[in-house]
Amino acid sequence: MRLDDRSLGFVISFLLGVAWAAVLIGAVSSFLSFYHIGFFFALVSAFIGMLPGLIGIVLLEHIITNKEQQEELKKQTKLLQQLVTQKEQNS
C-alpha cells in the first residue's frame, strides 16, 4: 500500500477490494438480469450496476491521494525549516 500508516492502509485496501467486488457483482448480476430483454439494455444496466462500486473506488483513491499529499507536504515543510535554520546559522 502507498500509505505509511499500516492500519489505515489495511482498511483502505480492504475497502478497495470490497468496492471492486461490488463493481464486478453489480455488473454481472445486472447484465444477467436484463439479458433476456436485449443486449444493449443489458449493457446499460451493467454499467448502472457498476456505478456504486466505481464511486466507492474513486472516493477511496481520493482519500489515498490526499493522505499522500499531506505526507509529502509534511516532508517538504520539515526540509524548508531545516534550510531556514541553516540560513540563519550561516548569516
Backbone bond lengths (Angstrom), bond angles and torsions (degrees), N, CA, C in turn:
res aa  C-N    CA-C-N  psi(-1)  N-CA   C-N-CA  omega(-1)  CA-C   N-CA-C  phi
1 M - - - 1.452 - - 1.511 109.62 -
2 R 1.282 115.31 154.21 1.454 120.41 -176.36 1.514 113.33 -82.90
3 L 1.321 118.13 -10.11 1.459 120.32 -176.23 1.523 110.96 -91.39
4 D 1.341 115.96 147.23 1.459 120.74 178.79 1.524 111.86 -75.78
5 D 1.318 117.25 -34.90 1.457 121.95 179.95 1.532 108.84 -74.01
6 R 1.333 116.59 113.04 1.463 120.59 -173.43 1.526 112.89 -67.00
7 S 1.320 117.60 -40.67 1.469 119.20 -178.03 1.529 110.92 -68.32
8 L 1.331 116.72 -43.08 1.465 119.84 177.08 1.530 110.54 -65.16
9 G 1.324 116.15 -39.69 1.460 119.95 177.98 1.516 112.04 -61.79
10 F 1.339 115.97 -40.42 1.469 119.94 178.79 1.519 111.05 -64.33
11 V 1.324 116.56 -45.26 1.470 120.41 -178.92 1.524 110.59 -63.50
12 I 1.318 116.92 -43.72 1.464 119.55 -178.31 1.528 110.65 -68.75
13 S 1.332 117.38 -38.30 1.466 119.42 176.22 1.522 111.10 -62.49
14 F 1.318 115.96 -42.85 1.461 120.10 177.90 1.524 110.68 -60.96
15 L 1.328 116.22 -45.96 1.465 119.86 -179.18 1.526 111.95 -66.59
16 L 1.334 117.09 -33.30 1.468 119.26 175.01 1.524 110.69 -65.23
17 G 1.320 116.54 -39.68 1.462 119.65 176.45 1.519 111.67 -63.12
18 V 1.321 116.12 -41.11 1.468 120.44 177.71 1.530 110.04 -63.99
19 A 1.315 116.80 -40.66 1.466 120.01 -179.50 1.526 111.02 -65.83
20 W 1.344 116.67 -41.62 1.467 119.12 177.65 1.527 111.12 -65.69
21 A 1.323 116.81 -36.82 1.466 119.84 175.94 1.524 110.44 -64.52
22 A 1.330 117.40 -39.38 1.463 120.84 177.41 1.522 111.10 -63.49
23 V 1.336 116.44 -36.87 1.469 120.17 177.10 1.524 109.59 -62.72
24 L 1.305 116.70 -49.02 1.464 121.00 -177.65 1.523 111.47 -64.89
25 I 1.319 116.63 -47.96 1.470 119.96 -179.03 1.523 110.81 -64.84
26 G 1.332 116.65 -42.01 1.469 119.75 179.52 1.512 112.27 -63.49
27 A 1.323 116.67 -40.85 1.461 120.22 -178.81 1.530 111.00 -68.58
28 V 1.318 116.10 -48.20 1.468 119.48 -176.16 1.529 111.47 -67.83
29 S 1.329 116.62 -46.15 1.470 118.22 -178.04 1.530 111.55 -66.45
30 S 1.319 117.38 -39.68 1.467 119.25 177.75 1.521 111.47 -66.39
31 F 1.330 115.88 -41.35 1.462 119.28 -179.71 1.521 110.69 -63.19
32 L 1.335 116.18 -47.22 1.458 119.35 -178.11 1.526 112.35 -69.93
33 S 1.317 117.93 -28.21 1.464 120.26 179.11 1.527 112.38 -70.05
34 F 1.328 116.38 -33.18 1.461 119.42 -174.99 1.531 113.37 -111.70
35 Y 1.325 117.65 11.00 1.465 119.98 -178.80 1.521 111.84 -66.34
36 H 1.320 118.04 -33.17 1.461 121.10 -178.33 1.526 112.02 -68.24
37 I 1.329 117.99 -21.98 1.469 120.89 179.47 1.528 110.12 -78.35
38 G 1.318 116.67 -43.72 1.452 120.76 -179.94 1.514 110.07 172.23
39 F 1.332 116.07 150.91 1.461 120.46 -175.59 1.530 111.59 -66.98
40 F 1.324 117.50 -44.52 1.464 120.52 179.92 1.528 111.01 -63.19
41 F 1.312 116.92 -43.19 1.461 121.33 178.12 1.527 110.37 -62.92
42 A 1.330 116.25 -36.74 1.472 120.74 178.08 1.526 110.89 -66.61
43 L 1.324 117.65 -39.31 1.472 120.63 177.65 1.529 111.34 -65.41
44 V 1.309 116.51 -42.21 1.460 120.43 178.97 1.528 110.30 -64.29
45 S 1.316 117.18 -43.26 1.460 120.00 179.64 1.531 110.80 -68.28
46 A 1.329 118.05 -32.39 1.470 120.25 176.11 1.520 110.27 -65.20
47 F 1.316 117.09 -41.10 1.465 120.22 177.07 1.524 110.96 -63.57
48 I 1.311 116.65 -42.60 1.470 120.45 178.41 1.530 109.93 -65.27
49 G 1.315 117.89 -36.51 1.455 121.45 177.48 1.516 113.30 -67.01
50 M 1.340 116.28 -27.14 1.464 120.80 179.15 1.523 112.81 -79.88
51 L 1.293 118.83 -21.39 1.466 122.52 -172.30 1.532 114.99 -55.87
52 P 1.334 120.50 -46.08 1.473 117.74 -179.65 1.530 112.80 -60.38
53 G 1.327 116.90 -41.58 1.463 119.97 177.94 1.519 112.22 -66.48
54 L 1.328 116.83 -39.97 1.462 120.31 179.25 1.522 111.51 -65.78
55 I 1.320 116.28 -37.99 1.468 119.42 176.87 1.521 110.10 -63.99
56 G 1.331 116.71 -40.46 1.467 120.58 176.50 1.511 112.10 -61.54
57 I 1.324 116.99 -41.55 1.465 120.94 179.21 1.519 110.73 -63.89
58 V 1.323 116.80 -44.58 1.465 120.40 179.60 1.529 110.95 -62.17
59 L 1.317 116.78 -42.77 1.468 119.83 179.49 1.534 111.48 -64.55
60 L 1.319 117.56 -43.19 1.471 120.31 179.26 1.525 111.58 -66.23
61 E 1.317 117.47 -39.96 1.465 120.14 176.76 1.528 110.62 -65.16
62 H 1.310 116.79 -34.88 1.469 120.78 176.35 1.529 110.15 -64.00
63 I 1.327 116.53 -42.25 1.463 120.60 177.20 1.528 110.37 -61.69
64 I 1.321 116.92 -44.53 1.469 121.01 179.83 1.518 110.49 -61.96
65 T 1.315 116.72 -45.57 1.464 120.97 -178.42 1.525 111.21 -63.13
66 N 1.332 117.09 -43.33 1.466 120.05 178.96 1.523 111.42 -64.76
67 K 1.322 117.13 -39.96 1.464 120.65 178.77 1.532 110.54 -65.05
68 E 1.335 117.33 -42.16 1.470 120.66 176.50 1.522 111.04 -62.12
69 Q 1.325 116.64 -42.23 1.463 120.85 179.74 1.524 110.33 -63.46
70 Q 1.311 117.13 -40.38 1.459 121.12 178.71 1.532 110.52 -63.65
71 E 1.319 117.78 -43.51 1.464 121.24 178.48 1.531 111.04 -63.75
72 E 1.314 117.08 -40.13 1.465 120.82 179.26 1.527 110.60 -66.62
73 L 1.325 117.20 -40.12 1.459 120.23 177.84 1.525 111.39 -64.99
74 K 1.327 117.60 -35.33 1.465 120.57 175.89 1.524 110.79 -63.48
75 K 1.330 116.82 -42.28 1.471 121.03 178.20 1.526 110.61 -63.24
76 Q 1.334 115.73 -44.32 1.459 119.22 -179.43 1.522 111.34 -65.32
77 T 1.317 117.47 -39.41 1.460 121.06 178.34 1.520 110.62 -62.63
78 K 1.307 116.69 -42.21 1.470 120.66 179.01 1.531 110.53 -62.94
79 L 1.331 116.95 -43.50 1.462 120.15 178.74 1.530 111.46 -65.32
80 L 1.322 117.09 -40.69 1.467 120.02 178.79 1.527 111.29 -65.12
81 Q 1.319 116.76 -37.77 1.459 119.48 177.01 1.523 110.84 -64.99
82 Q 1.325 117.14 -38.01 1.466 120.27 176.65 1.524 111.15 -64.71
83 L 1.338 116.70 -40.80 1.469 119.77 178.49 1.526 111.36 -64.82
84 V 1.315 117.48 -40.55 1.469 120.84 178.92 1.517 109.37 -64.11
85 T 1.317 117.05 -42.14 1.486 119.60 179.62 1.514 111.10 -64.34
86 Q 1.355 116.62 -41.16 1.465 119.22 177.97 1.518 111.24 -63.98
87 K 1.328 116.76 -40.73 1.454 120.01 -179.79 1.515 110.63 -65.53
88 E 1.314 117.98 -39.33 1.458 121.07 178.22 1.517 111.50 -66.49
89 Q 1.319 117.55 -35.93 1.461 121.13 179.32 1.527 111.35 -71.58
90 N 1.325 117.30 -34.56 1.458 120.86 -179.44 1.520 111.99 -77.58
91 S 1.293 117.47 -22.83 1.475 119.92 -178.18 1.500 112.95 -81.81
